[in-house]
Amino acid sequence: MDRQIGNTHRIVIKIGSSSLTHKYTGFLNLGKVEKLVRILCDLKNQGMDVVLVSSGAIAVGRQTTGYANRPGSVAEKQALAAIGQARLMMTYQKLFAEYHQNIAQVLLTKDTFLHEESRNNAANTFEELFHMGVIPIVNENDTVATHEIEFGDNDRLSAIVAGLLRADLLVLLSDIDGLYTADPSVDKTAVRIPLVEKLDAHVASMASSHSTSQVGTGGMTAKLIAAEIATDAGCAMAIVNGENVDHITDVLEGRDVGTWFCPHPQTDYELIKYLNY
């Protein structure tokens, strides 16, 4: 694990809506977002290629328009995403500018990865952004995504991006401290698992497919799918609690936080086969 951390040159960080917003209002937690931006800029200053996969477009759209409840129809979700994505990127732009860091917006759908030409174009765009010293901010293109071409949650999207870019480490900032032996919200005897060397049926049985957040979409099952996609590509993955974004630094310094998934690269790794997991 220490060797893997020491060899981390390209990192993908995913933050969910529940980690970006205040629990009781659903509004952006600006203090946390500002700290996240500072940490990412510092990683970039250390010479790392950094990608942020950021949820929050629909949540910010709800805040902007005054929607009290989660939208029900696809049209509502897509309209709120269109409104919220612009507001979210404006916020990121202002905060990253404080540290003289350029950013770029990259909106993706599953369709981007289904075809070799568009998949290669996406990879080349990321590489050029890294060459320019830019931090790409990625989200699913909710405004145009349909059931057939959507990822469904940004845990999987971030793992697909990590696989595409052959990243060294994927960090999922979640609303839970890591993988537990059982659902800790139900079973008070559940204990955190600090290290997963191999993903198997026993590990999968510990996951809950339900998200506890009112704004997020991905449960632990989605995170384990992300772990399989990433680790098969040779990318280590960590799940940590996004309540404290300093956990990103904790992971990179080898502290005992969250759950670390060891990479086990597959020689026949083909990203396309993971798109329908």
Summary of the structure (lengths in Angstrom):
residues: 277
radius of gyration: 17.4
end to end distance: 26.9
largest distance: 49.5
contacts: 928
relative contact order: 0.17
helix: 43%
strand: 16%
